[in-house]
Amino acid sequence: MDNSDENSVQFHGDEEIIEVIDLNETEQNPDDLADEFEDVDVGETEDRDNEQEDWDTDDEMEQEKEQDDSELTFSKHTGSVFCVSLDPATNSLAVTGGEDDKAYVWRVSDGEVLFECTGHKDSVTSVLFSHDSSLVATGDMSGLIKVWKVETKQEVWSFEVGDLEWMEWHPCAPVLLAGMADGNVWMWKIPGGDCKTLQGPGCQSTSGKVLPDGKRAVVGYEDGNVRLWDLKQGNATHVIKGHDGHQGALTCLACNKDGSLVLTGSVDGRAKLINTATGKVLGVFSVDEGKAKASQEDAEETNSVESVGFCNVLPLIAVAYLHGTLAIYDLSSQVLRHKCQHQAGIVKLQWEESSSVVSTCSLDGAVRLWDARSGTMVSEYRGHQAEILDFTLNREASMAVTASGDHQAKVFCLQRPDR
């Protein structure tokens, strides 16, 4: 373009030349204009804009990374923290187990370690206080189970079994149950060691729970079957299988306050409501029932039920899915009331003892509280740099203790002005 053209002006900077072109010039045709625009250097401006966007994003990410709503961080573990439990008597002690083959009993007020549960040979995947908080059980993946007396900080019993899947204390006696990969459920009186075995069907026992009456237990298996056991007799009173059972391995179990109802969840994407007296299935819950049926493999990958629970104060149940949906159902009508969507898979849910608030932890590292009556999120707590693998609430629901893949456990204060 001719520099002498009176209808064009050049601005010379240190690094760029931008031409301002008179678009009213009558002699130019569209092709000429296109040629001239090719000469206009806007690259650096765009780069600067992109640079600014990058800076903004980095700042936002840094800000998100630094957000920590926790009151206390427990950092003794050197690997992922897989499990956490609070002592039921006082809610003042936590026990955590991790990938580093270690378990610690520590105070939630200041993170002080009371004692380390030593001697494990594999990742500690299950930790639990007994009903009166006098004993704590720790179990690792290799099947080594140890029980410690909290008062003396001493190991009082240990036993080695096959691959351990789950552990559960009896609700009112020093009796410990454990489910195995071979399907058997062991039951020991602690510390004497008297033992009874509930013979499984030859496939993995994936989850189990002692009912509140202390006389029965419900156990789920890899083949989708559910068995209700008489603990005294050692026999199964009901077997829920076939069409009534699940089409995939069970992942979770919960019972209502009086133990008359049990909820089961499975990788098949369904939750089932079972009457424990009759063994009858009273309801089936699935958020995807209306959609085109996915293949079982797809369903297992995306839609596994990860956690279930009963509300104590209203006839509501909650079902949490790996694809991030928390579904609230009306227990009597079995109608879906709310879908509370998460950005990542839900690991676990827990209802508050005396309200209609349900808490969740998820793979995005956040704890969220939801009002089940409205389906709205009440609050969100962040601080972990990796997924939360387990969490628990204290009795008053004023505190959550979390275990995470970032090698940390955290204590979050959940007290809010509206409560």
C-alpha positions, 0 to 999 in steps of 0.5 A, a space after each residue: 500500500 502506498 504510504 503517500 495515500 492520504 486515506 491511510 495512516 500508519 502508526 509506528 511503534 517499537 514492535 508493530 505497525 498497524 494500518 488504519 484504513 478508510 473503509 469509505 474509500 470508493 475506489 477499493 473493491 472487496 478484494 483490495 480490502 481483503 488484501 489490506 486486512 492481511 497486512 494488519 498485524 493483530 497477532 501480538 494483541 491477541 497474544 496479549 489477550 491470551 496471555 491475560 486469560 492464562 494469567 487469570 486462569 492461573 490465578 483462579 486455579 491458585 486461589 482454588 488450590 489454596 482454599 482450605 475450609 478445614 479447622 485441622 489437618 492430620 498429616 502423619 500418613 505418607 500415602 493415601 488415607 483410605 478410611 476414618 472412624 470417630 469414637 462413638 462415646 465421645 466423638 473426640 478421637 479419630 482413627 485413620 488407616 492408609 496406603 502406608 500400612 499404618 493406622 493412627 488414633 488421634 485427637 480431633 481437637 489438636 491432631 495429637 497422636 495417642 498411639 500408632 497401630 503398628 505391625 500391619 503388612 499391607 494397606 490399612 483399609 478398615 478402621 473402627 471403634 467398638 460401640 463403647 469406644 474402649 476398643 479399636 480394630 484395624 484391618 489391612 488388605 492382606 487379612 491381618 486384623 488387630 484390636 487395640 485397647 484405647 485406654 492402655 494403647 496396647 494390642 489385645 488381639 490379632 488374627 490373620 484371615 484371607 483377603 479382608 473386604 469389610 469389618 463391623 463391630 457389634 452394636 452392643 457387645 465386644 464382637 467383631 465381624 469381618 467379610 472375606 474375599 472367599 465369601 465367609 464372614 468371621 465373627 470373634 468375641 474380643 479379646 477372648 477370640 471365640 470364633 464363629 463362621 457364617 459360610 458364604 456362597 463361594 464368592 466375595 463378601 463385599 459388604 455387611 452390617 449388624 442390625 440394631 437388634 444385635 441378633 441379625 446381620 445382613 451381608 451382600 455378595 459379589 454375585 448380587 445376592 443378599 443374605 440375612 443371617 441369624 448370628 446366634 444360630 449361624 444360619 441364613 434366614 433369608 436369601 435374596 437372589 435371582 430376580 429379587 437380587 442384584 445383577 452385579 456385586 453389592 457395594 453398600 448397605 444401610 438399615 433404618 433405625 429399628 432394623 426393619 428395613 435394609 437398603 442395598 446398593 450395587 454396581 448394577 445401578 440400582 438400590 433395593 429396599 428389603 423387609 428384614 423380617 420377610 426377606 421381601 423386596 419392597 422397592 427398586 430405585 434407579 435414576 436411569 430407569 427411564 433412559 435407554 438401557 445401557 449395556 451392563 458393562 457401561 452401567 457398571 462403569 458409570 452408574 454404580 451405587 456407591 452409598 445409601 442411607 435412611 433419613 431418621 426424621 422424615 420418610 426419605 432415603 438417599 442413593 449416591 451414584 458414581 456418576 455424581 447424582 445424589 437421588 432423594 426418594 420418598 420412602 412411602 411412595 418411592 417417588 424420586 423427589 430430588 436429584 442433587 448433581 455433583 461434578 464428580 463421583 460420590 464416594 459416600 453419603 451420611 444423613 445427620 442424626 436428627 435433621 433432613 440434611 444429608 452430607 456427601 464426599 466426592 472425588 473432586 475433594 469436597 464435602 457438601 451438605 444438602 437439604 433433602 426437603 428442597 434438594 438444594 446445597 446448604 454448604 460446601 467445604 474444600 481443602 483437599 488436593 485429591 479425592 476424598 475416600 472416606 468421611 464421617 460426621 460426629 453425633 451433632 453434625 457439627 464436624 466432619 472428618 475426612 480421609 483423602 488421596 492427598 495423604 491427609 485427613 482433615 477436620 471440618 467445622 460444620 457449625 452454621 448460623 442457621 443451626 
